[in-house]
Amino acid sequence: MPDVLDASPYDALLLLSFGGPEGPDDVVPFLENVTRGRGIPKERLKEVGQHYFLFGGVSPINDQNRALLDALRKDFAEHGLDLPVYWGNRNWAPYLTDTLREMVRDGRRRILVLATSAYASYSGCRQYRENLADALAALEAEGLELPKIDKLRHYFNHPGFVEPMVDGVVRSLAELPEEVREGAHIAFCTHSIPNSAADTSGPVEEHGDGGAYVRQHLDVARLIADAVRERTGVDHPWQLVYQSRSGAPHIPWLEPDICDHLEERHAAGAPAVVMAPIGFVSDHMEVLYDLDTEATAKAGELGLPVRRSATVGADPRFAAAVRDLVLERAGVERGQEVTPCALGALGASHNLCPVGCCPARAPRPAAAGADSPYA
């Protein structure tokens, strides 16, 4: 039997994700949840939903979260970590508020949260924290005893997140025709966000010129490129590129877009491209449509060989990384001296989001940070 690992003072882990539709009838209601308060007409949402309808109205994200839940529970059990794992979404069932209510009724009082976003940004961190505050406010209005909630630190540079992506890039390079493999370019892809949101991502001292969001992605890209060179003996050229822009055209967003980048690389004579979606935990809709469908079609028009490497998903190494992060944070909460595990130049991220970190355009309460109303 494995030794018993100590997660105290925590008594549960909450996997917190975005959510997605699981059938054609879910698509528009799901998009209404995502865009609530923006006044977007239903007809426009039907147009936006075409990406989902191409896949039968089903986003893969929920099944991928189920697989990650299974991987976490298996890893915890095999390593003697007695910590129940729950799952809640921001925008679709199982809804966050419902899951937190269930956890409270199960007697959970100290909850750790794992968000399915590895990097610092408003949409990747603070918005999740705002949703947690909204859920706690709803439970408070129902008269329920509120749990204390902490969020695991950003894990973009944890070996258990980076190493599976290295393997994915190496496999994708090996799948390219031999005559184009050595000269292949690597496009490290992540979700584009408004320049203003990027510039204010991370703690205040990291604001400006892309903020923590861009710096963290660049650090991961360098780590992977260096590891690929060590594994293959080839120093492949690479660039950080963006995808999935959804904002008004007059607002500057991070560029270049992946499709524009493929055109540029083709014009510059690149013989092939590997698209590596380092900004995403799993192969959800942005990966399946924007890379596997749209960008791959663009490459086909250009006659440019491309491959798309895998995301981390439910890789056992990622599950082990989550276990490591849980034990690290538990040790910190117990006042122990802990050495966090992190690769690259940036070191381990903060455990507690400071005031001014990834600010919203309109201030809203956010849980699990230094400015939380639910300390």
C-alpha positions as CSV (number, residue, x, y, z in Angstrom):
1,M,0.0,0.0,0.0
2,P,1.3,3.5,-0.7
3,D,2.2,5.8,2.1
4,V,-0.6,8.2,3.1
5,L,0.1,11.7,1.7
6,D,-1.0,14.7,3.7
7,A,-3.3,17.2,2.0
8,S,-4.4,18.9,5.2
9,P,-5.9,21.4,5.8
10,Y,-7.7,20.7,2.5
11,D,-10.5,18.2,2.3
12,A,-11.4,18.4,-1.4
13,L,-10.1,19.4,-4.9
14,L,-12.4,21.2,-7.3
15,L,-11.7,20.9,-11.1
16,L,-13.0,24.2,-12.5
17,S,-13.5,24.4,-16.2
18,F,-15.2,26.4,-19.0
19,G,-17.8,23.9,-19.9
20,G,-19.3,23.2,-23.3
21,P,-22.5,22.0,-25.1
22,E,-23.2,18.2,-25.3
23,G,-25.8,18.3,-28.1
24,P,-27.2,20.6,-30.8
25,D,-30.0,21.9,-28.5
26,D,-27.3,23.0,-26.0
27,V,-25.3,25.2,-28.3
28,V,-27.3,28.5,-28.2
29,P,-28.1,28.3,-24.5
30,F,-24.5,27.6,-23.8
31,L,-23.4,30.6,-25.9
32,E,-26.0,32.7,-24.1
33,N,-24.3,31.7,-20.8
34,V,-20.9,32.6,-22.2
35,T,-22.0,36.0,-23.5
36,R,-24.5,37.0,-20.8
37,G,-24.7,40.7,-20.3
38,R,-23.3,41.6,-23.8
39,G,-26.6,41.9,-25.5
40,I,-25.7,39.6,-28.5
41,P,-28.8,38.6,-30.5
42,K,-29.8,35.0,-30.7
43,E,-29.3,34.9,-34.5
44,R,-25.7,36.0,-34.1
45,L,-25.2,33.3,-31.5
46,K,-26.5,30.7,-34.0
47,E,-23.9,32.0,-36.5
48,V,-21.1,31.7,-33.9
49,G,-22.4,28.2,-33.0
50,Q,-21.7,26.9,-36.4
51,H,-18.3,25.7,-35.1
52,Y,-20.1,23.5,-32.7
53,F,-22.7,22.3,-35.2
54,L,-19.9,21.0,-37.4
55,F,-19.1,18.6,-34.6
56,G,-22.8,17.6,-33.9
57,G,-23.3,20.4,-31.4
58,V,-20.9,18.7,-29.0
59,S,-17.8,20.3,-27.5
60,P,-15.2,17.7,-26.5
61,I,-14.2,19.6,-23.4
62,N,-16.7,17.9,-21.0
63,D,-15.5,14.4,-22.0
64,Q,-11.9,15.5,-21.7
65,N,-12.6,16.8,-18.2
66,R,-14.2,13.5,-17.3
67,A,-11.0,11.8,-18.5
68,L,-8.9,14.2,-16.4
69,L,-11.1,13.5,-13.4
70,D,-10.5,9.8,-13.8
71,A,-6.8,10.4,-14.2
72,L,-6.6,12.5,-11.0
73,R,-8.6,10.0,-8.9
74,K,-6.5,7.2,-10.2
75,D,-3.2,9.0,-9.4
76,F,-4.4,10.1,-6.0
77,A,-5.5,6.6,-5.1
78,E,-2.3,5.0,-6.3
79,H,-0.2,7.4,-4.3
80,G,-2.1,7.4,-1.1
81,L,-3.6,10.9,-1.4
82,D,-7.0,10.8,0.2
83,L,-8.6,13.8,-1.4
84,P,-12.0,13.7,-3.2
85,V,-12.2,15.4,-6.5
86,Y,-15.2,17.3,-7.7
87,W,-16.0,19.0,-11.0
88,G,-17.8,22.3,-11.8
89,N,-18.1,24.5,-15.0
90,R,-18.5,28.2,-15.5
91,N,-20.9,28.0,-18.5
92,W,-22.5,24.5,-18.6
93,A,-23.5,21.6,-16.5
94,P,-22.2,20.6,-14.0
95,Y,-22.4,24.2,-13.0
96,L,-20.0,25.6,-10.5
97,T,-22.6,26.8,-8.0
98,D,-24.3,23.4,-8.0
99,T,-21.0,21.6,-7.4
100,L,-20.0,24.0,-4.6
101,R,-23.4,23.4,-3.0
102,E,-22.9,19.7,-3.2
103,M,-19.4,20.0,-1.7
104,V,-20.7,22.1,1.2
105,R,-23.5,19.6,1.9
106,D,-20.8,16.8,1.8
107,G,-19.0,18.7,4.6
108,R,-16.1,20.1,2.6
109,R,-14.7,23.2,4.4
110,R,-11.3,23.8,2.8
111,I,-11.3,23.5,-1.0
112,L,-8.5,23.7,-3.4
113,V,-9.3,24.7,-7.0
114,L,-7.6,23.5,-10.2
115,A,-8.6,25.7,-13.1
116,T,-8.1,24.3,-16.6
117,S,-6.0,27.3,-17.6
118,A,-2.3,27.3,-17.0
119,Y,-1.4,31.0,-17.5
120,A,-2.1,34.4,-16.0
121,S,-4.8,36.5,-17.6
122,Y,-8.2,38.0,-16.8
123,S,-10.1,35.2,-18.7
124,G,-7.7,32.5,-17.6
125,C,-7.6,33.3,-13.9
126,R,-9.4,36.3,-12.5
127,Q,-12.7,35.5,-14.3
128,Y,-12.6,32.1,-12.7
129,R,-12.1,33.7,-9.4
130,E,-15.1,36.1,-10.1
131,N,-17.2,33.0,-10.8
132,L,-16.1,31.5,-7.5
133,A,-17.2,34.7,-5.7
134,D,-20.5,34.6,-7.5
135,A,-21.1,31.0,-6.5
136,L,-20.1,31.7,-2.8
137,A,-22.5,34.7,-2.8
138,A,-25.3,32.4,-4.0
139,L,-24.6,29.9,-1.3
140,E,-24.4,32.7,1.3
141,A,-27.9,33.9,0.2
142,E,-29.2,30.3,0.8
143,G,-27.8,30.4,4.3
144,L,-25.2,27.7,3.8
145,E,-21.9,27.7,5.6
146,L,-19.2,28.9,3.2
147,P,-16.1,26.9,2.7
148,K,-12.6,28.6,2.5
149,I,-11.4,28.3,-1.1
150,D,-7.8,28.6,-2.5
151,K,-6.7,28.3,-6.1
152,L,-3.7,26.3,-7.2
153,R,-0.9,28.4,-8.7
154,H,-0.4,28.8,-12.4
155,Y,1.3,25.6,-13.6
156,F,2.5,26.6,-17.1
157,N,6.1,25.7,-16.3
158,H,5.6,22.6,-14.2
159,P,7.4,19.6,-15.7
160,G,4.2,17.6,-15.7
161,F,2.7,20.2,-18.0
162,V,5.7,20.9,-20.2
163,E,7.1,17.3,-20.8
164,P,3.9,15.9,-22.4
165,M,4.0,18.8,-24.9
166,V,7.6,18.1,-25.7
167,D,6.7,14.5,-26.6
168,G,3.8,15.8,-28.7
169,V,6.0,18.1,-30.8
170,V,8.6,15.4,-31.3
171,R,5.9,12.9,-32.4
172,S,4.5,15.5,-34.8
173,L,7.9,16.2,-36.4
174,A,8.4,12.5,-36.9
175,E,5.1,12.3,-38.7
176,L,6.1,14.9,-41.3
177,P,7.6,13.6,-44.6
178,E,11.3,13.1,-44.1
179,E,12.3,15.5,-46.8
180,V,10.6,18.5,-45.0
181,R,11.1,17.4,-41.4
182,E,14.5,19.0,-40.6
183,G,13.5,22.4,-41.8
184,A,10.1,22.4,-40.2
185,H,9.0,25.5,-38.3
186,I,7.2,25.2,-34.9
187,A,4.2,27.5,-34.3
188,F,3.5,27.6,-30.6
189,C,-0.2,28.5,-30.5
190,T,-2.3,30.1,-27.8
191,H,-5.6,32.0,-27.4
192,S,-5.4,35.6,-28.5
193,I,-6.6,38.1,-26.0
194,P,-6.9,41.9,-26.3
195,N,-3.6,43.7,-26.0
196,S,-4.9,45.7,-23.1
197,A,-5.7,42.4,-21.2
198,A,-2.3,41.0,-22.0
199,D,-0.5,44.1,-20.9
200,T,-2.3,44.0,-17.5
201,S,-1.9,40.2,-16.9
202,G,-0.2,39.0,-13.8
203,P,0.9,41.1,-10.8
204,V,1.2,44.9,-11.2
205,E,5.0,44.8,-11.4
206,E,4.7,42.5,-14.5
207,H,2.3,44.7,-16.4
208,G,3.2,46.2,-19.8
209,D,4.4,44.8,-23.1
210,G,2.2,41.7,-23.1
211,G,2.4,41.3,-19.3
212,A,2.8,37.9,-17.7
213,Y,0.6,36.2,-20.3
214,V,3.1,36.7,-23.2
215,R,6.2,36.2,-21.0
216,Q,4.8,32.9,-19.6
217,H,4.0,31.5,-23.0
218,L,7.4,32.6,-24.4
219,D,9.1,30.8,-21.5
220,V,7.2,27.6,-22.2
221,A,7.9,27.8,-25.9
222,R,11.6,28.2,-25.3
223,L,11.6,25.2,-22.9
224,I,9.9,23.0,-25.5
225,A,12.1,24.2,-28.4
226,D,15.2,23.6,-26.3
227,A,14.0,20.1,-25.3
228,V,13.1,19.3,-28.9
229,R,16.6,20.3,-30.0
230,E,18.1,18.0,-27.4
231,R,15.9,15.1,-28.4
232,T,16.2,15.5,-32.2
233,G,19.5,17.2,-32.7
234,V,17.8,19.8,-34.8
235,D,17.3,23.5,-33.9
236,H,13.9,24.2,-35.4
237,P,12.9,27.8,-35.9
238,W,9.8,28.8,-33.8
239,Q,7.4,31.6,-33.0
240,L,4.6,32.3,-30.6
241,V,1.3,32.8,-32.5
242,Y,-2.3,33.3,-31.7
243,Q,-5.7,32.0,-32.6
244,S,-9.4,32.1,-31.7
245,R,-9.8,35.9,-31.8
246,S,-13.4,36.9,-31.1
247,G,-13.4,40.6,-30.3
248,A,-14.5,43.7,-32.2
249,P,-12.2,44.4,-35.2
250,H,-11.2,47.9,-34.0
251,I,-9.8,46.6,-30.7
252,P,-6.1,45.4,-30.9
253,W,-5.6,41.7,-30.1
254,L,-2.4,39.7,-29.8
255,E,-1.0,38.8,-33.2
256,P,0.0,37.1,-35.5
257,D,-3.0,34.9,-36.2
258,I,-2.1,31.3,-37.0
259,C,-3.5,31.4,-40.5
260,D,-1.7,34.6,-41.3
261,H,1.5,33.0,-39.8
262,L,1.1,30.0,-42.1
263,E,0.9,32.3,-45.1
264,E,4.0,34.1,-43.9
265,R,6.0,31.0,-43.3
266,H,5.0,29.5,-46.7
267,A,6.1,32.8,-48.4
268,A,9.4,32.7,-46.5
269,G,10.1,29.2,-47.8
270,A,9.4,27.1,-44.7
271,P,8.9,23.5,-45.9
272,A,6.5,22.5,-43.1
273,V,5.0,23.6,-39.8
274,V,4.1,21.9,-36.6
275,M,1.3,23.7,-34.7
276,A,1.8,23.2,-31.0
277,P,-1.2,24.4,-28.9
278,I,0.7,25.2,-25.7
279,G,-2.0,27.6,-24.4
280,F,-4.6,24.8,-24.0
281,V,-4.9,22.0,-21.5
282,S,-7.0,19.8,-23.7
283,D,-8.2,19.4,-27.3
284,H,-11.4,21.4,-27.0
285,M,-13.3,23.3,-29.6
286,E,-10.7,26.1,-30.2
287,V,-8.1,23.4,-31.0
288,L,-10.4,21.2,-33.1
289,Y,-11.9,24.0,-35.1
290,D,-9.3,26.8,-35.3
291,L,-6.3,24.5,-35.7
292,D,-7.5,21.1,-37.0
293,T,-10.1,22.6,-39.3
294,E,-9.5,26.2,-40.2
295,A,-5.6,26.4,-40.0
296,T,-5.2,22.9,-41.5
297,A,-7.4,24.0,-44.4
298,K,-5.3,27.1,-44.9
299,A,-2.2,25.0,-45.0
300,G,-3.8,22.7,-47.6
301,E,-4.6,25.7,-49.8
302,L,-0.9,26.7,-49.6
303,G,0.4,23.2,-50.2
304,L,2.2,23.5,-46.8
305,P,2.6,20.2,-44.9
306,V,1.4,20.7,-41.3
307,R,0.9,18.6,-38.2
308,R,-0.8,19.5,-34.9
309,S,0.8,18.2,-31.7
310,A,-1.2,17.0,-28.8
311,T,-2.3,19.0,-25.7
312,V,-1.6,17.6,-22.2
313,G,-5.2,16.3,-21.6
314,A,-5.3,13.5,-19.1
315,D,-1.7,12.5,-19.4
316,P,-0.6,10.7,-16.2
317,R,2.3,13.2,-15.9
318,F,-0.2,16.0,-15.7
319,A,-2.2,14.2,-13.1
320,A,1.0,13.7,-11.1
321,A,1.8,17.4,-11.5
322,V,-1.6,18.3,-9.9
323,R,-0.9,16.0,-7.0
324,D,2.5,17.7,-6.6
325,L,0.8,21.1,-6.7
326,V,-1.8,20.0,-4.1
327,L,0.9,18.8,-1.7
328,E,3.0,21.9,-2.3
329,R,0.1,24.2,-1.4
330,A,-1.0,22.1,1.5
331,G,2.6,22.3,2.9
332,V,2.6,26.1,2.5
333,E,-0.7,26.3,4.4
334,R,0.7,24.2,7.2
335,G,3.6,26.6,7.5
336,Q,6.2,24.2,6.1
337,E,9.2,25.2,4.0
338,V,8.3,24.1,0.5
339,T,10.5,24.1,-2.7
340,P,8.1,24.5,-5.6
341,C,8.7,22.6,-8.8
342,A,9.1,24.8,-11.9
343,L,11.2,24.9,-15.1
344,G,12.4,27.8,-17.1
345,A,13.5,31.4,-16.3
346,L,10.4,32.6,-14.5
347,G,10.2,30.3,-11.5
348,A,7.1,29.3,-9.7
349,S,4.1,31.5,-9.8
350,H,2.4,33.1,-6.8
351,N,0.0,31.1,-4.6
352,L,-2.2,34.1,-3.8
353,C,-3.2,36.5,-6.6
354,P,-2.2,39.9,-5.4
355,V,-4.3,43.1,-5.6
356,G,-4.3,44.5,-9.1
357,C,-3.5,41.1,-10.7
358,C,-5.2,40.7,-14.1
359,P,-7.8,43.4,-13.4
360,A,-11.3,43.4,-14.9
361,R,-12.6,46.4,-16.9
362,A,-15.4,46.8,-14.4
363,P,-14.3,45.7,-10.9
364,R,-16.1,42.7,-9.5
365,P,-15.6,40.6,-6.3
366,A,-13.1,37.7,-6.9
367,A,-12.5,34.8,-4.5
368,A,-9.2,33.1,-3.7
369,G,-7.0,36.2,-3.9
370,A,-5.6,38.9,-1.7
371,D,-8.6,41.0,-2.5
372,S,-11.2,38.3,-1.8
373,P,-14.3,39.2,0.2
374,Y,-14.3,35.6,1.4
375,A,-11.1,35.3,3.3
